[in-house]
Amino acid sequence: MQRRALFIGATLAVGPLRAQQPVRFDAQLFANPPAPDGAIEQWPKAAFESPTVEAALSALGIANPQPGTAVLLDAPDIALDAQPVRIAVETSLPKVDRVVLLADRLPRPLLAVVAPVVSGPTRIAVSVFLPRPTRVRAYVRSDTAWYVVQREVKLALEPA
């Protein structure tokens, strides 16, 4: 139940850079994702329940990611405690079909799995609550190769 609370009220924007339309999802969609005619893969329950980054990566089948020189992870250096943190992933890689966001130092490190299946420039943005300072990692799959970028996010108690 604690994991679902991360996604309540989260906004997710997926699509080409030139045409972004944020879509609001509710907790029920994340708890019971639809699967019409097998168009959507099986929900990665084991990955979301994994207690470590390594276990989540293993459950998702991510091995030996390359440094993502064509991937940009946009997250604040310092975020306000108890406020949603907007994390965006931008890439110009062709045929992006999976974006995975993980946060170290959390009891359940997997934040989001997005399957945009687009070709060309892509931007994906997610708002999440981070209970403690952590390193955020973005894994992007283009064709069959995985790429990774990371960024440290610290928390402040009050705005500066």
PyRosetta script that sets phi, psi and omega in degrees:
from pyrosetta import init, pose_from_sequence

init()
pose = pose_from_sequence("MQRRALFIGATLAVGPLRAQQPVRFDAQLFANPPAPDGAIEQWPKAAFESPTVEAALSALGIANPQPGTAVLLDAPDIALDAQPVRIAVETSLPKVDRVVLLADRLPRPLLAVVAPVVSGPTRIAVSVFLPRPTRVRAYVRSDTAWYVVQREVKLALEPA")
pose.set_psi(1, -35.0)
pose.set_omega(1, 179.3)
pose.set_phi(2, -62.9)
pose.set_psi(2, -34.4)
pose.set_omega(2, -178.6)
pose.set_phi(3, -67.6)
pose.set_psi(3, -39.6)
pose.set_omega(3, -179.3)
pose.set_phi(4, -65.2)
pose.set_psi(4, -30.1)
pose.set_omega(4, -179.4)
pose.set_phi(5, -62.4)
pose.set_psi(5, -27.0)
pose.set_omega(5, 177.2)
pose.set_phi(6, -60.5)
pose.set_psi(6, -33.2)
pose.set_omega(6, -172.2)
pose.set_phi(7, -98.9)
pose.set_psi(7, -6.8)
pose.set_omega(7, -179.8)
pose.set_phi(8, -65.9)
pose.set_psi(8, 122.4)
pose.set_omega(8, 179.4)
pose.set_phi(9, 78.4)
pose.set_psi(9, 7.4)
pose.set_omega(9, 179.1)
pose.set_phi(10, -70.5)
pose.set_psi(10, 144.7)
pose.set_omega(10, 174.7)
pose.set_phi(11, -109.0)
pose.set_psi(11, 148.3)
pose.set_omega(11, -177.0)
pose.set_phi(12, -137.8)
pose.set_psi(12, 125.6)
pose.set_omega(12, 176.9)
pose.set_phi(13, -118.2)
pose.set_psi(13, 124.4)
pose.set_omega(13, -178.1)
pose.set_phi(14, -132.6)
pose.set_psi(14, 139.1)
pose.set_omega(14, 174.0)
pose.set_phi(15, 147.4)
pose.set_psi(15, -177.8)
pose.set_omega(15, 177.7)
pose.set_phi(16, -62.7)
pose.set_psi(16, 154.8)
pose.set_omega(16, -178.2)
pose.set_phi(17, -59.4)
pose.set_psi(17, -32.3)
pose.set_omega(17, -174.6)
pose.set_phi(18, -81.0)
pose.set_psi(18, -14.0)
pose.set_omega(18, -176.3)
pose.set_phi(19, -140.8)
pose.set_psi(19, 76.9)
pose.set_omega(19, -179.9)
pose.set_phi(20, -96.6)
pose.set_psi(20, 131.1)
pose.set_omega(20, 176.2)
pose.set_phi(21, -130.2)
pose.set_psi(21, 104.3)
pose.set_omega(21, 178.4)
pose.set_phi(22, -60.9)
pose.set_psi(22, 140.8)
pose.set_omega(22, 179.7)
pose.set_phi(23, -123.8)
pose.set_psi(23, 133.9)
pose.set_omega(23, 179.9)
pose.set_phi(24, -94.2)
pose.set_psi(24, 129.8)
pose.set_omega(24, 178.2)
pose.set_phi(25, -111.8)
pose.set_psi(25, 153.0)
pose.set_omega(25, 175.6)
pose.set_phi(26, -108.7)
pose.set_psi(26, 171.3)
pose.set_omega(26, -175.5)
pose.set_phi(27, -64.3)
pose.set_psi(27, -30.0)
pose.set_omega(27, -179.1)
pose.set_phi(28, -64.6)
pose.set_psi(28, -36.1)
pose.set_omega(28, 178.6)
pose.set_phi(29, -63.0)
pose.set_psi(29, -41.1)
pose.set_omega(29, 180.0)
pose.set_phi(30, -72.9)
pose.set_psi(30, -32.2)
pose.set_omega(30, -179.7)
pose.set_phi(31, -75.2)
pose.set_psi(31, -37.6)
pose.set_omega(31, -178.0)
pose.set_phi(32, -135.4)
pose.set_psi(32, 77.7)
pose.set_omega(32, -177.1)
pose.set_phi(33, -66.4)
pose.set_psi(33, 143.4)
pose.set_omega(33, 179.7)
pose.set_phi(34, -72.1)
pose.set_psi(34, 155.3)
pose.set_omega(34, 177.8)
pose.set_phi(35, -140.0)
pose.set_psi(35, 69.9)
pose.set_omega(35, -178.4)
pose.set_phi(36, -72.9)
pose.set_psi(36, 120.8)
pose.set_omega(36, 175.6)
pose.set_phi(37, 51.6)
pose.set_psi(37, 31.3)
pose.set_omega(37, 177.9)
pose.set_phi(38, 71.8)
pose.set_psi(38, 14.1)
pose.set_omega(38, -178.4)
pose.set_phi(39, -70.2)
pose.set_psi(39, -27.3)
pose.set_omega(39, 179.7)
pose.set_phi(40, -109.6)
pose.set_psi(40, 135.5)
pose.set_omega(40, -179.5)
pose.set_phi(41, -62.6)
pose.set_psi(41, 167.9)
pose.set_omega(41, 176.0)
pose.set_phi(42, -61.5)
pose.set_psi(42, 137.6)
pose.set_omega(42, 179.2)
pose.set_phi(43, -60.5)
pose.set_psi(43, 127.0)
pose.set_omega(43, -176.1)
pose.set_phi(44, -78.9)
pose.set_psi(44, 66.1)
pose.set_omega(44, -176.5)
pose.set_phi(45, -59.3)
pose.set_psi(45, -43.5)
pose.set_omega(45, -178.9)
pose.set_phi(46, -62.1)
pose.set_psi(46, -36.8)
pose.set_omega(46, 179.8)
pose.set_phi(47, -68.4)
pose.set_psi(47, -41.8)
pose.set_omega(47, 179.8)
pose.set_phi(48, -69.4)
pose.set_psi(48, -25.5)
pose.set_omega(48, 179.1)
pose.set_phi(49, -92.0)
pose.set_psi(49, -1.5)
pose.set_omega(49, -178.4)
pose.set_phi(50, -66.9)
pose.set_psi(50, 136.1)
pose.set_omega(50, -177.8)
pose.set_phi(51, -83.6)
pose.set_psi(51, -14.0)
pose.set_omega(51, -178.5)
pose.set_phi(52, -130.9)
pose.set_psi(52, 160.9)
pose.set_omega(52, 177.2)
pose.set_phi(53, -61.7)
pose.set_psi(53, -43.6)
pose.set_omega(53, -178.6)
pose.set_phi(54, -61.2)
pose.set_psi(54, -41.1)
pose.set_omega(54, 179.3)
pose.set_phi(55, -66.8)
pose.set_psi(55, -39.9)
pose.set_omega(55, 178.2)
pose.set_phi(56, -64.9)
pose.set_psi(56, -43.0)
pose.set_omega(56, 178.6)
pose.set_phi(57, -62.5)
pose.set_psi(57, -41.1)
pose.set_omega(57, 178.9)
pose.set_phi(58, -64.3)
pose.set_psi(58, -42.8)
pose.set_omega(58, 179.8)
pose.set_phi(59, -65.1)
pose.set_psi(59, -29.2)
pose.set_omega(59, 179.1)
pose.set_phi(60, -89.9)
pose.set_psi(60, -6.7)
pose.set_omega(60, 179.2)
pose.set_phi(61, 77.3)
pose.set_psi(61, 27.7)
pose.set_omega(61, 179.5)
pose.set_phi(62, -95.3)
pose.set_psi(62, 118.1)
pose.set_omega(62, 179.2)
pose.set_phi(63, -137.5)
pose.set_psi(63, 138.9)
pose.set_omega(63, 176.9)
pose.set_phi(64, 52.2)
pose.set_psi(64, 58.2)
pose.set_omega(64, 177.0)
pose.set_phi(65, -70.8)
pose.set_psi(65, 148.1)
pose.set_omega(65, 178.4)
pose.set_phi(66, -92.3)
pose.set_psi(66, 155.3)
pose.set_omega(66, 175.2)
pose.set_phi(67, -60.1)
pose.set_psi(67, 132.5)
pose.set_omega(67, -175.4)
pose.set_phi(68, -88.9)
pose.set_psi(68, 79.9)
pose.set_omega(68, 179.4)
pose.set_phi(69, -69.8)
pose.set_psi(69, -22.5)
pose.set_omega(69, 178.8)
pose.set_phi(70, -100.4)
pose.set_psi(70, 14.0)
pose.set_omega(70, -179.4)
pose.set_phi(71, -120.5)
pose.set_psi(71, 134.3)
pose.set_omega(71, 178.3)
pose.set_phi(72, -116.2)
pose.set_psi(72, 126.8)
pose.set_omega(72, 175.9)
pose.set_phi(73, -105.1)
pose.set_psi(73, 115.7)
pose.set_omega(73, -178.2)
pose.set_phi(74, -106.3)
pose.set_psi(74, 110.9)
pose.set_omega(74, 177.7)
pose.set_phi(75, -147.7)
pose.set_psi(75, 150.4)
pose.set_omega(75, -179.2)
pose.set_phi(76, -68.8)
pose.set_psi(76, 148.4)
pose.set_omega(76, 173.8)
pose.set_phi(77, -67.5)
pose.set_psi(77, -40.7)
pose.set_omega(77, 179.1)
pose.set_phi(78, -130.9)
pose.set_psi(78, 123.0)
pose.set_omega(78, 178.9)
pose.set_phi(79, -112.1)
pose.set_psi(79, 157.1)
pose.set_omega(79, 177.4)
pose.set_phi(80, -78.5)
pose.set_psi(80, 136.3)
pose.set_omega(80, 177.5)
pose.set_phi(81, -64.4)
pose.set_psi(81, 141.4)
pose.set_omega(81, 178.8)
pose.set_phi(82, 67.4)
pose.set_psi(82, 19.6)
pose.set_omega(82, 175.8)
pose.set_phi(83, -121.5)
pose.set_psi(83, 148.5)
pose.set_omega(83, 177.0)
pose.set_phi(84, -64.8)
pose.set_psi(84, 142.9)
pose.set_omega(84, 179.1)
pose.set_phi(85, -109.3)
pose.set_psi(85, 123.9)
pose.set_omega(85, 179.7)
pose.set_phi(86, -88.3)
pose.set_psi(86, 122.3)
pose.set_omega(86, 178.9)
pose.set_phi(87, -118.4)
pose.set_psi(87, 127.0)
pose.set_omega(87, -179.6)
pose.set_phi(88, -124.6)
pose.set_psi(88, 144.2)
pose.set_omega(88, 176.4)
pose.set_phi(89, -121.7)
pose.set_psi(89, 125.3)
pose.set_omega(89, 178.1)
pose.set_phi(90, -120.5)
pose.set_psi(90, 139.6)
pose.set_omega(90, 177.8)
pose.set_phi(91, -152.0)
pose.set_psi(91, 152.0)
pose.set_omega(91, 174.9)
pose.set_phi(92, -110.7)
pose.set_psi(92, 12.4)
pose.set_omega(92, 178.6)
pose.set_phi(93, -64.9)
pose.set_psi(93, 145.7)
pose.set_omega(93, 177.7)
pose.set_phi(94, -77.6)
pose.set_psi(94, 147.6)
pose.set_omega(94, 173.6)
pose.set_phi(95, 52.8)
pose.set_psi(95, 58.2)
pose.set_omega(95, 175.1)
pose.set_phi(96, -76.2)
pose.set_psi(96, 122.3)
pose.set_omega(96, -179.8)
pose.set_phi(97, -122.4)
pose.set_psi(97, 0.6)
pose.set_omega(97, 178.1)
pose.set_phi(98, -159.5)
pose.set_psi(98, 134.4)
pose.set_omega(98, 172.9)
pose.set_phi(99, -131.1)
pose.set_psi(99, 128.2)
pose.set_omega(99, -178.3)
pose.set_phi(100, -122.6)
pose.set_psi(100, 129.6)
pose.set_omega(100, 176.9)
pose.set_phi(101, -112.8)
pose.set_psi(101, 128.8)
pose.set_omega(101, 177.9)
pose.set_phi(102, -128.5)
pose.set_psi(102, 153.8)
pose.set_omega(102, 176.2)
pose.set_phi(103, -130.0)
pose.set_psi(103, 122.8)
pose.set_omega(103, 176.2)
pose.set_phi(104, -66.8)
pose.set_psi(104, 165.2)
pose.set_omega(104, 174.1)
pose.set_phi(105, 62.0)
pose.set_psi(105, 24.4)
pose.set_omega(105, 173.6)
pose.set_phi(106, -116.4)
pose.set_psi(106, 151.5)
pose.set_omega(106, 179.4)
pose.set_phi(107, -61.2)
pose.set_psi(107, -32.9)
pose.set_omega(107, 175.4)
pose.set_phi(108, -128.7)
pose.set_psi(108, 97.1)
pose.set_omega(108, -168.7)
pose.set_phi(109, -72.5)
pose.set_psi(109, -21.1)
pose.set_omega(109, -176.9)
pose.set_phi(110, -75.2)
pose.set_psi(110, 118.2)
pose.set_omega(110, -179.6)
pose.set_phi(111, -92.7)
pose.set_psi(111, -43.4)
pose.set_omega(111, -175.9)
pose.set_phi(112, -159.8)
pose.set_psi(112, 149.4)
pose.set_omega(112, 170.7)
pose.set_phi(113, -128.3)
pose.set_psi(113, 118.8)
pose.set_omega(113, -178.2)
pose.set_phi(114, -121.4)
pose.set_psi(114, 134.3)
pose.set_omega(114, 179.0)
pose.set_phi(115, -118.7)
pose.set_psi(115, 81.7)
pose.set_omega(115, -174.5)
pose.set_phi(116, -75.2)
pose.set_psi(116, -29.9)
pose.set_omega(116, -178.2)
pose.set_phi(117, 47.6)
pose.set_psi(117, 65.6)
pose.set_omega(117, 177.6)
pose.set_phi(118, -128.6)
pose.set_psi(118, 157.6)
pose.set_omega(118, 174.4)
pose.set_phi(119, -115.7)
pose.set_psi(119, 142.7)
pose.set_omega(119, -178.4)
pose.set_phi(120, 97.1)
pose.set_psi(120, -171.9)
pose.set_omega(120, -177.4)
pose.set_phi(121, -58.0)
pose.set_psi(121, 135.2)
pose.set_omega(121, -176.1)
pose.set_phi(122, -133.7)
pose.set_psi(122, 142.8)
pose.set_omega(122, 173.4)
pose.set_phi(123, -134.2)
pose.set_psi(123, 127.4)
pose.set_omega(123, 178.2)
pose.set_phi(124, -124.5)
pose.set_psi(124, 129.6)
pose.set_omega(124, -179.1)
pose.set_phi(125, -127.8)
pose.set_psi(125, 136.0)
pose.set_omega(125, -179.6)
pose.set_phi(126, -134.9)
pose.set_psi(126, 140.3)
pose.set_omega(126, 173.6)
pose.set_phi(127, -107.6)
pose.set_psi(127, 125.7)
pose.set_omega(127, -178.8)
pose.set_phi(128, -135.7)
pose.set_psi(128, 162.1)
pose.set_omega(128, 173.3)
pose.set_phi(129, -97.9)
pose.set_psi(129, 129.4)
pose.set_omega(129, 175.9)
pose.set_phi(130, -111.1)
pose.set_psi(130, 115.9)
pose.set_omega(130, -176.1)
pose.set_phi(131, -76.4)
pose.set_psi(131, -12.9)
pose.set_omega(131, -179.3)
pose.set_phi(132, -154.0)
pose.set_psi(132, 162.9)
pose.set_omega(132, 176.1)
pose.set_phi(133, -59.1)
pose.set_psi(133, 141.1)
pose.set_omega(133, -175.0)
pose.set_phi(134, -158.6)
pose.set_psi(134, 164.4)
pose.set_omega(134, 172.2)
pose.set_phi(135, -95.3)
pose.set_psi(135, 125.6)
pose.set_omega(135, 178.2)
pose.set_phi(136, -99.2)
pose.set_psi(136, 134.0)
pose.set_omega(136, 179.6)
pose.set_phi(137, -121.6)
pose.set_psi(137, 140.4)
pose.set_omega(137, 175.0)
pose.set_phi(138, -118.9)
pose.set_psi(138, 126.5)
pose.set_omega(138, 176.2)
pose.set_phi(139, -111.0)
pose.set_psi(139, 126.6)
pose.set_omega(139, -178.2)
pose.set_phi(140, -122.0)
pose.set_psi(140, 131.0)
pose.set_omega(140, 177.3)
pose.set_phi(141, -107.7)
pose.set_psi(141, 122.7)
pose.set_omega(141, 176.0)
pose.set_phi(142, -123.1)
pose.set_psi(142, 122.6)
pose.set_omega(142, -170.8)
pose.set_phi(143, 58.9)
pose.set_psi(143, -111.5)
pose.set_omega(143, -179.8)
pose.set_phi(144, -118.0)
pose.set_psi(144, 1.0)
pose.set_omega(144, -178.1)
pose.set_phi(145, -98.0)
pose.set_psi(145, 142.9)
pose.set_omega(145, 175.9)
pose.set_phi(146, -101.5)
pose.set_psi(146, 139.9)
pose.set_omega(146, 177.0)
pose.set_phi(147, -124.7)
pose.set_psi(147, 147.4)
pose.set_omega(147, -177.9)
pose.set_phi(148, -132.6)
pose.set_psi(148, 141.0)
pose.set_omega(148, 170.1)
pose.set_phi(149, -135.1)
pose.set_psi(149, 155.6)
pose.set_omega(149, -179.0)
pose.set_phi(150, -144.1)
pose.set_psi(150, 159.2)
pose.set_omega(150, -179.4)
pose.set_phi(151, -154.9)
pose.set_psi(151, 140.3)
pose.set_omega(151, 178.8)
pose.set_phi(152, -86.3)
pose.set_psi(152, 131.3)
pose.set_omega(152, 177.6)
pose.set_phi(153, -119.4)
pose.set_psi(153, 120.7)
pose.set_omega(153, 177.5)
pose.set_phi(154, -101.7)
pose.set_psi(154, 160.7)
pose.set_omega(154, -179.7)
pose.set_phi(155, -116.0)
pose.set_psi(155, 141.9)
pose.set_omega(155, 176.3)
pose.set_phi(156, -117.4)
pose.set_psi(156, 146.1)
pose.set_omega(156, 180.0)
pose.set_phi(157, -78.0)
pose.set_psi(157, -32.4)
pose.set_omega(157, -177.8)
pose.set_phi(158, -135.1)
pose.set_psi(158, 153.1)
pose.set_omega(158, 175.5)
pose.set_phi(159, -65.7)
pose.set_psi(159, 147.7)
pose.set_omega(159, -179.0)
pose.set_phi(160, -76.0)
pose.dump_pdb("model.pdb")
